[in-house]
Amino acid sequence: MSATVSDPYDQIPGAPADDDVEDRPEADKKALLNQVFRSLKRAQDLFYHDYAQPPPMPEENDNLIRSIKRTHEYGNVIKKVEEAKKARENEMLALPTSAPSLGAGSVIAAAGTTLAITDGTGKLVNQQTAAQKGKLLPLVPLGANSKAEDNTTRSLLPSKAPMMMKPKWHAPWELYRVISGHTGWVRAVDVEPQNQWFATGGADRIIKIWDLASGSLKLSLTGHISSVRAVKISPRHPFLFSGGEDKQVKCWDLEYNKVIRHYHGHLSAIQALSVHPSLDVLVTCARDSTARVWDMRTKAQVHCFAGHTNTVADVVCQSVDPQVITASHDATVRMWDLATGRSMCTLTHHKKSVRALTIHPRLNMFASASPDNIKQWKLPKGEFMQNLSGHNAIINTLSTNDDGVVVSGADNGSLCFWDWRSGFCFQKIQTKPQPGSIESEAGIYASCFDKTGLRFITAEADKTVKMYKPDDSATEESHPIVWRPEIVKKKTY
């Protein structure tokens, strides 16, 4: 009897044929498809995502975390910035600091009379006189202790970006006279206090005195042995002071037209000089990097201002502190204490040599000129106010009149006329050298206004003296200001 051995693989059912799958009912097909999709999903979840990275955070949660971190780490800084901003806005708007101590006022009327406004104490305010009948009343201040700025509508206006101040209209200036007489560059000019004549000095070593009205030559003074670089007429004495490249400072008596004093001490060429408006002292500056103060009568040197490291190009004096201001080629402006002879302040804002200074006749301000900018300063501390930008040349001279017109003259013959308050350049003039001169002699070395501020005199490299005056026929309609308001980008230096 033979035993049969069964194959275990024969008991495994074979793979269904395609016909068998098609013969299956719909429910089995759906179950099979579900199994396939689930397997695909598991494979995607397993291999598609980067589980080393944290899951993305919702945007609102991210913003919340950022705000908490900002408040925790920078809360004090943010608070101080907001307080400073609020204080600045209040200062700009001039909001009233406190309510008036008296009542707010009342409106009273008797029978058959017009209404009257009181200030809270029964006293009428802003009553109209007979000549003011029918005119509009100004804003009525209620309360005796109310301030002027509290009653303006400025506090109601929204805060705006600071805009450039609208410039004041000035008549355009025009050339009306050219005076020839010097045989060298004209380096200095100054007008006599009575406004009758003016003096010029030049490279021909001669000081010439001209009649201001006619432009005719009245007198020539000789005595310097080198170029005359500075001429100033004393406002309180019959003296004319001059300085030259021969290191000499001379005092001329205008009654005898002779030199009566010499001031010895400078080691190099004189660059500029200034007469103190109220004291009997004279201040000179030179190429030896010093400015020296001289007693006008005794010829003694009172002070030697030694602080600059290069040529001192210009000096101006005034009656109040700082009484002496100097500008130098070391790109600094220094203010000096005349009593002690020491520097009070050094302004280092300029980047290039400062060659010219001017003091405003009425405001307690001055301006300094350098090839990079003309800068305005507020006295007595020397606070920077604004830049007068646009005169891109080596500026040799600055002058200012009572009307707030600043004129800068450069070595390329260009004149720029500025409005002092707004810093707007309302006119540019390119001077022309006189016939026979070369083009490079169109340079302006010195300038000044006369005592009325309506005549402007320039000393130029073409050996002439030119005189300018405002156009009397010009109006705001015929010569409007070409000005567009811009947001002020105030520079701190």
C-alpha positions as semicolon CSV with decimal commas, in nm:
position;residue;x (nm);y (nm);z (nm)
1;M;0,000;0,000;0,000
2;S;0,159;0,316;-0,104
3;A;0,114;0,646;0,088
4;T;0,057;0,970;-0,112
5;V;0,235;1,295;-0,011
6;S;0,034;1,618;-0,065
7;D;0,208;1,944;-0,174
8;P;0,133;2,225;0,080
9;Y;0,144;2,488;-0,197
10;D;-0,140;2,320;-0,368
11;Q;-0,362;2,433;-0,079
12;I;-0,285;2,810;-0,145
13;P;-0,547;2,954;-0,368
14;G;-0,413;3,108;-0,692
15;A;-0,439;3,469;-0,793
16;P;-0,777;3,554;-0,926
17;A;-0,796;3,605;-1,294
18;D;-0,920;3,930;-1,445
19;D;-1,245;3,772;-1,525
20;D;-1,286;3,677;-1,157
21;V;-1,226;4,040;-1,045
22;E;-1,476;4,168;-1,290
23;D;-1,722;3,908;-1,168
24;R;-1,689;4,030;-0,805
25;P;-1,969;4,240;-0,668
26;E;-1,937;4,624;-0,639
27;A;-1,891;4,617;-0,260
28;D;-1,571;4,414;-0,289
29;K;-1,435;4,654;-0,550
30;K;-1,493;4,956;-0,322
31;A;-1,327;4,784;-0,029
32;L;-1,026;4,705;-0,241
33;L;-0,997;5,066;-0,363
34;N;-1,023;5,192;-0,007
35;Q;-0,739;4,968;0,098
36;V;-0,524;5,099;-0,189
37;F;-0,593;5,468;-0,110
38;R;-0,525;5,415;0,259
39;S;-0,193;5,255;0,175
40;L;-0,105;5,549;-0,050
41;K;-0,200;5,797;0,221
42;R;0,014;5,618;0,480
43;A;0,310;5,616;0,244
44;Q;0,266;5,990;0,176
45;D;0,237;6,076;0,544
46;L;0,544;5,869;0,617
47;F;0,779;5,997;0,343
48;Y;0,641;6,335;0,226
49;H;0,653;6,543;0,546
50;D;0,974;6,666;0,716
51;Y;0,911;6,566;1,075
52;A;1,236;6,731;1,192
53;Q;1,073;7,077;1,151
54;P;0,802;7,204;1,383
55;P;0,461;7,247;1,228
56;P;0,387;7,595;1,081
57;M;0,236;7,837;1,328
58;P;-0,084;8,024;1,250
59;E;-0,036;8,392;1,166
60;E;-0,236;8,525;1,459
61;N;-0,024;8,321;1,703
62;D;0,295;8,454;1,544
63;N;0,175;8,814;1,577
64;L;0,084;8,755;1,940
65;I;0,428;8,617;2,023
66;R;0,595;8,910;1,847
67;S;0,391;9,168;2,035
68;I;0,463;9,000;2,371
69;K;0,836;8,989;2,295
70;R;0,838;9,354;2,180
71;T;0,656;9,472;2,493
72;H;0,874;9,265;2,725
73;E;1,212;9,362;2,575
74;Y;1,155;9,713;2,435
75;G;0,864;9,842;2,637
76;N;1,060;10,120;2,808
77;V;1,207;10,246;2,481
78;I;0,869;10,250;2,307
79;K;0,715;10,439;2,598
80;K;0,986;10,706;2,595
81;V;0,959;10,749;2,219
82;E;0,582;10,795;2,241
83;E;0,619;11,048;2,524
84;A;0,878;11,246;2,329
85;K;0,659;11,241;2,019
86;K;0,358;11,361;2,216
87;A;0,560;11,639;2,378
88;R;0,689;11,748;2,040
89;E;0,337;11,755;1,896
90;N;0,212;11,962;2,191
91;E;0,498;12,202;2,145
92;M;0,425;12,240;1,774
93;L;0,056;12,293;1,832
94;A;0,116;12,531;2,125
95;L;-0,160;12,373;2,331
96;P;-0,265;12,564;2,645
97;T;-0,090;12,427;2,949
98;S;-0,366;12,506;3,195
99;A;-0,713;12,648;3,201
100;P;-0,754;13,018;3,283
101;S;-0,780;13,084;3,652
102;L;-1,073;13,322;3,607
103;G;-1,414;13,238;3,474
104;A;-1,473;13,166;3,112
105;G;-1,656;13,496;3,067
106;S;-2,018;13,569;3,003
107;V;-2,242;13,745;2,761
108;I;-2,446;14,023;2,920
109;A;-2,705;14,256;2,779
110;A;-2,917;14,529;2,926
111;A;-3,262;14,602;2,796
112;G;-3,243;14,759;2,454
113;T;-2,863;14,730;2,426
114;T;-2,633;14,516;2,215
115;L;-2,462;14,210;2,353
116;A;-2,128;14,255;2,528
117;I;-1,860;14,000;2,616
118;T;-1,684;14,012;2,951
119;D;-1,361;13,847;3,067
120;G;-1,516;13,688;3,371
121;T;-1,473;13,985;3,603
122;G;-1,746;14,203;3,454
123;K;-1,497;14,398;3,243
124;L;-1,579;14,432;2,876
125;V;-1,322;14,312;2,626
126;N;-1,240;14,436;2,276
127;Q;-1,480;14,724;2,270
128;Q;-1,492;14,895;1,933
129;T;-1,425;15,264;1,900
130;A;-1,618;15,490;1,669
131;A;-1,350;15,450;1,401
132;Q;-1,376;15,070;1,421
133;K;-1,752;15,045;1,373
134;G;-1,848;14,776;1,128
135;K;-1,504;14,605;1,134
136;L;-1,444;14,246;1,232
137;L;-1,328;14,190;1,587
138;P;-1,018;13,978;1,652
139;L;-1,036;13,658;1,852
140;V;-1,164;13,745;2,200
141;P;-0,935;13,633;2,487
142;L;-1,145;13,512;2,780
143;G;-0,974;13,510;3,118
144;A;-0,709;13,747;3,240
145;N;-0,430;13,489;3,259
146;S;-0,485;13,333;2,918
147;K;-0,181;13,331;2,692
148;A;-0,175;13,461;2,338
149;E;-0,105;13,121;2,190
150;D;-0,390;12,963;2,388
151;N;-0,644;13,167;2,194
152;T;-0,532;13,071;1,847
153;T;-0,693;12,806;1,631
154;R;-0,357;12,633;1,595
155;S;-0,450;12,379;1,860
156;L;-0,742;12,266;1,645
157;L;-0,531;12,192;1,340
158;P;-0,399;11,840;1,277
159;S;-0,028;11,777;1,305
160;K;0,141;11,809;0,964
161;A;0,483;11,733;0,835
162;P;0,704;12,043;0,870
163;M;0,695;12,230;0,543
164;M;0,952;12,466;0,401
165;M;0,880;12,826;0,499
166;K;0,743;13,037;0,215
167;P;1,012;13,288;0,119
168;K;0,953;13,659;0,143
169;W;0,934;13,833;-0,193
170;H;1,233;14,047;-0,281
171;A;1,276;14,259;-0,590
172;P;1,537;14,125;-0,832
173;W;1,871;14,302;-0,829
174;E;2,032;14,451;-1,140
175;L;2,371;14,591;-1,230
176;Y;2,365;14,967;-1,281
177;R;2,726;15,083;-1,259
178;V;3,076;14,952;-1,331
179;I;3,367;15,153;-1,190
180;S;3,716;15,110;-1,332
181;G;4,019;15,265;-1,169
182;H;4,226;15,000;-0,997
183;T;4,514;14,842;-1,186
184;G;4,500;14,514;-0,993
185;W;4,248;14,281;-0,837
186;V;4,008;14,463;-0,605
187;R;4,024;14,275;-0,278
188;A;3,834;14,487;-0,021
189;V;3,541;14,730;-0,001
190;D;3,359;14,915;0,278
191;V;3,100;15,195;0,300
192;E;3,133;15,502;0,519
193;P;2,878;15,536;0,807
194;Q;2,724;15,855;0,661
195;N;2,664;15,672;0,331
196;Q;2,842;15,941;0,131
197;W;3,141;15,747;-0,003
198;F;3,305;15,406;0,004
199;A;3,662;15,278;0,004
200;T;3,825;14,996;-0,192
201;G;4,165;14,833;-0,173
202;G;4,336;14,619;-0,431
203;A;4,642;14,437;-0,552
204;D;4,780;14,765;-0,693
205;R;4,865;14,861;-0,328
206;I;4,633;15,164;-0,344
207;I;4,327;15,247;-0,134
208;K;4,074;15,445;-0,339
209;I;3,779;15,643;-0,207
210;W;3,476;15,680;-0,435
211;D;3,164;15,892;-0,422
212;L;2,869;15,659;-0,362
213;A;2,613;15,863;-0,558
214;S;2,813;15,939;-0,871
215;G;3,083;15,671;-0,863
216;S;3,358;15,926;-0,919
217;L;3,703;15,892;-0,763
218;K;3,760;16,130;-0,472
219;L;4,093;16,022;-0,327
220;S;4,376;15,770;-0,352
221;L;4,582;15,664;-0,049
222;T;4,924;15,506;-0,097
223;G;5,145;15,353;0,168
224;H;5,114;14,976;0,153
225;I;5,401;14,793;-0,015
226;S;5,192;14,489;-0,106
227;S;4,834;14,399;-0,196
228;V;4,565;14,556;0,025
229;R;4,344;14,276;0,155
230;A;4,117;14,450;0,408
231;V;3,960;14,794;0,441
232;K;3,726;14,903;0,723
233;I;3,591;15,245;0,822
234;S;3,531;15,311;1,190
235;P;3,168;15,397;1,274
236;R;3,268;15,621;1,567
237;H;3,599;15,777;1,460
238;P;3,732;15,958;1,153
239;F;3,961;15,659;1,095
240;L;4,007;15,413;0,813
241;F;4,188;15,087;0,887
242;S;4,364;14,880;0,624
243;G;4,558;14,555;0,621
244;G;4,769;14,402;0,350
245;E;4,989;14,117;0,247
246;D;5,287;14,320;0,375
247;K;5,180;14,216;0,731
248;Q;5,099;14,580;0,809
249;V;4,784;14,714;0,970
250;K;4,752;15,089;0,920
251;C;4,523;15,350;1,073
252;W;4,448;15,643;0,841
253;D;4,325;15,978;0,973
254;L;4,061;16,087;0,723
255;E;4,093;16,452;0,824
256;Y;4,457;16,464;0,712
257;N;4,452;16,157;0,480
258;K;4,769;16,027;0,643
259;V;4,875;15,719;0,835
260;I;4,882;15,795;1,206
261;R;4,930;15,448;1,358
262;H;5,079;15,110;1,272
263;Y;4,988;14,784;1,447
264;H;5,282;14,542;1,441
265;G;5,263;14,176;1,540
266;H;5,129;13,955;1,262
267;L;5,379;13,712;1,113
268;S;5,210;13,675;0,776
269;A;4,969;13,841;0,534
270;I;4,658;14,007;0,676
271;Q;4,339;13,845;0,552
272;A;4,061;14,051;0,712
273;L;3,993;14,301;0,987
274;S;3,693;14,424;1,182
275;V;3,627;14,728;1,400
276;H;3,437;14,672;1,724
277;P;3,108;14,865;1,711
278;S;3,121;14,995;2,069
279;L;3,477;14,953;2,201
280;D;3,797;15,120;2,084
281;V;3,949;14,793;1,969
282;L;4,039;14,648;1,634
283;V;4,051;14,276;1,544
284;T;4,267;14,148;1,260
285;C;4,325;13,797;1,127
286;A;4,606;13,667;0,913
287;R;4,768;13,376;0,742
288;D;4,967;13,300;1,060
289;S;4,656;13,118;1,198
290;T;4,588;13,386;1,458
291;A;4,347;13,668;1,520
292;R;4,480;13,964;1,717
293;V;4,297;14,228;1,917
294;W;4,453;14,575;1,917
295;D;4,390;14,879;2,133
296;M;4,299;15,141;1,877
297;R;4,463;15,428;2,067
298;T;4,775;15,280;2,224
299;K;4,854;15,035;1,939
300;A;4,907;14,764;2,203
301;Q;4,807;14,404;2,136
302;V;4,532;14,312;2,383
303;H;4,483;13,946;2,288
304;C;4,619;13,692;2,045
305;F;4,351;13,438;1,961
306;A;4,553;13,124;1,884
307;G;4,337;12,819;1,826
308;H;4,298;12,777;1,453
309;T;4,534;12,544;1,271
310;N;4,526;12,719;0,934
311;T;4,476;13,060;0,779
312;V;4,209;13,269;0,951
313;A;4,013;13,399;0,654
314;D;3,752;13,630;0,808
315;V;3,658;13,796;1,136
316;V;3,348;13,986;1,251
317;C;3,271;14,177;1,571
318;Q;2,953;14,263;1,757
319;S;2,860;14,434;2,083
320;V;2,722;14,129;2,264
321;D;2,886;13,797;2,344
322;P;3,041;13,634;2,156
323;Q;3,196;13,965;2,055
324;V;3,446;13,814;1,809
325;I;3,379;13,535;1,556
326;T;3,648;13,398;1,326
327;A;3,641;13,164;1,026
328;S;3,938;12,963;0,908
329;H;4,067;12,740;0,633
330;D;4,078;12,459;0,890
331;A;3,699;12,427;0,827
332;T;3,602;12,560;1,170
333;V;3,429;12,868;1,304
334;R;3,531;12,988;1,650
335;M;3,356;13,225;1,888
336;W;3,580;13,415;2,129
337;D;3,535;13,573;2,469
338;L;3,685;13,919;2,432
339;A;3,728;13,967;2,808
340;T;3,937;13,655;2,871
341;G;4,081;13,604;2,524
342;R;3,969;13,241;2,511
343;S;3,758;13,039;2,272
344;M;3,398;13,001;2,386
345;C;3,287;12,754;2,121
346;T;3,417;12,582;1,809
347;L;3,177;12,496;1,527
348;T;3,304;12,202;1,322
349;H;3,003;12,149;1,094
350;H;3,174;12,265;0,774
351;K;3,370;12,014;0,570
352;K;3,583;12,261;0,376
353;S;3,758;12,591;0,441
354;V;3,534;12,872;0,567
355;R;3,621;13,198;0,394
356;A;3,337;13,437;0,477
357;L;3,116;13,545;0,767
358;T;2,825;13,785;0,801
359;I;2,619;13,899;1,101
360;H;2,251;13,975;1,056
361;P;2,193;14,347;1,128
362;R;1,880;14,290;1,340
363;L;1,859;13,921;1,437
364;N;2,102;13,764;1,683
365;M;2,230;13,530;1,414
366;F;2,521;13,495;1,174
367;A;2,610;13,294;0,865
368;S;2,930;13,127;0,746
369;A;3,019;13,029;0,391
370;S;3,214;12,731;0,265
371;P;3,221;12,549;-0,070
372;D;2,998;12,276;0,077
373;N;2,723;12,502;0,219
374;I;2,627;12,835;0,363
375;K;2,521;12,771;0,721
376;Q;2,313;12,987;0,952
377;W;2,379;12,995;1,325
378;K;2,190;13,126;1,623
379;L;2,378;13,322;1,885
380;P;2,497;13,329;2,159
381;K;2,550;12,951;2,175
382;G;2,617;12,890;1,808
383;E;2,317;12,662;1,744
384;F;2,289;12,539;1,386
385;M;1,973;12,666;1,214
386;Q;1,974;12,570;0,845
387;N;2,176;12,527;0,528
388;L;2,161;12,754;0,227
389;S;2,250;12,500;-0,039
390;G;2,304;12,554;-0,407
391;H;2,601;12,788;-0,448
392;N;2,851;12,527;-0,556
393;A;3,169;12,732;-0,573
394;I;3,441;12,876;-0,350
395;I;3,253;13,155;-0,173
396;N;3,477;13,449;-0,089
397;T;3,226;13,695;0,054
398;L;2,891;13,716;0,234
399;S;2,677;14,026;0,294
400;T;2,339;14,082;0,460
401;N;2,104;14,382;0,471
402;D;1,816;14,479;0,702
403;D;1,557;14,337;0,463
404;G;1,691;13,984;0,508
405;V;1,871;13,956;0,174
406;V;2,192;13,752;0,189
407;V;2,433;13,772;-0,104
408;S;2,716;13,527;-0,157
409;G;2,990;13,595;-0,409
410;A;3,220;13,327;-0,544
411;D;3,550;13,302;-0,725
412;N;3,381;13,198;-1,051
413;G;3,191;13,528;-1,073
414;S;2,855;13,397;-0,954
415;L;2,630;13,590;-0,717
416;C;2,346;13,420;-0,530
417;F;2,074;13,623;-0,358
418;W;1,904;13,442;-0,068
419;D;1,609;13,504;0,159
420;W;1,747;13,483;0,513
421;R;1,450;13,323;0,691
422;S;1,354;13,056;0,439
423;G;1,700;12,995;0,290
424;F;1,554;13,024;-0,062
425;C;1,776;13,144;-0,345
426;F;1,556;13,387;-0,537
427;Q;1,814;13,512;-0,788
428;K;2,145;13,412;-0,945
429;I;2,370;13,647;-1,141
430;Q;2,681;13,558;-1,339
431;T;2,908;13,860;-1,357
432;K;3,088;13,936;-1,681
433;P;3,452;14,048;-1,678
434;Q;3,519;14,386;-1,833
435;P;3,647;14,392;-2,192
436;G;4,015;14,308;-2,207
437;S;4,002;14,065;-1,915
438;I;4,030;13,691;-1,947
439;E;3,741;13,465;-1,854
440;S;3,909;13,344;-1,534
441;E;3,906;13,699;-1,397
442;A;3,532;13,681;-1,335
443;G;3,583;13,640;-0,961
444;I;3,427;13,823;-0,667
445;Y;3,657;13,888;-0,371
446;A;3,461;14,126;-0,147
447;S;3,119;14,284;-0,120
448;C;2,905;14,499;0,106
449;F;2,572;14,676;0,124
450;D;2,549;15,048;0,178
451;K;2,385;15,178;0,497
452;T;2,036;15,183;0,341
453;G;2,064;14,824;0,219
454;L;1,946;14,933;-0,127
455;R;2,286;14,942;-0,297
456;F;2,518;14,645;-0,325
457;I;2,887;14,685;-0,411
458;T;3,123;14,408;-0,526
459;A;3,503;14,408;-0,562
460;E;3,610;14,181;-0,844
461;A;3,909;14,018;-1,009
462;D;3,863;14,206;-1,338
463;K;3,990;14,522;-1,158
464;T;3,644;14,678;-1,143
465;V;3,394;14,769;-0,876
466;K;3,034;14,683;-0,968
467;M;2,722;14,832;-0,809
468;Y;2,379;14,672;-0,798
469;K;2,034;14,798;-0,700
470;P;1,686;14,638;-0,678
471;D;1,456;14,678;-0,976
472;D;1,211;14,951;-0,872
473;S;0,955;14,853;-1,136
474;A;0,937;14,488;-1,029
475;T;0,628;14,358;-0,847
476;E;0,521;14,019;-0,718
477;E;0,303;13,978;-1,027
478;S;0,572;14,070;-1,278
479;H;0,848;13,872;-1,104
480;P;0,680;13,593;-0,905
481;I;0,875;13,360;-0,680
482;V;0,946;13,030;-0,851
483;W;0,903;12,826;-0,537
484;R;0,751;12,487;-0,458
485;P;0,692;12,385;-0,098
486;E;0,877;12,074;0,005
487;I;0,889;11,871;0,321
488;V;1,180;11,990;0,527
489;K;1,463;11,741;0,556
490;K;1,629;11,912;0,846
491;K;1,995;11,833;0,885
492;T;2,156;11,830;1,223
493;Y;2,484;11,963;1,093
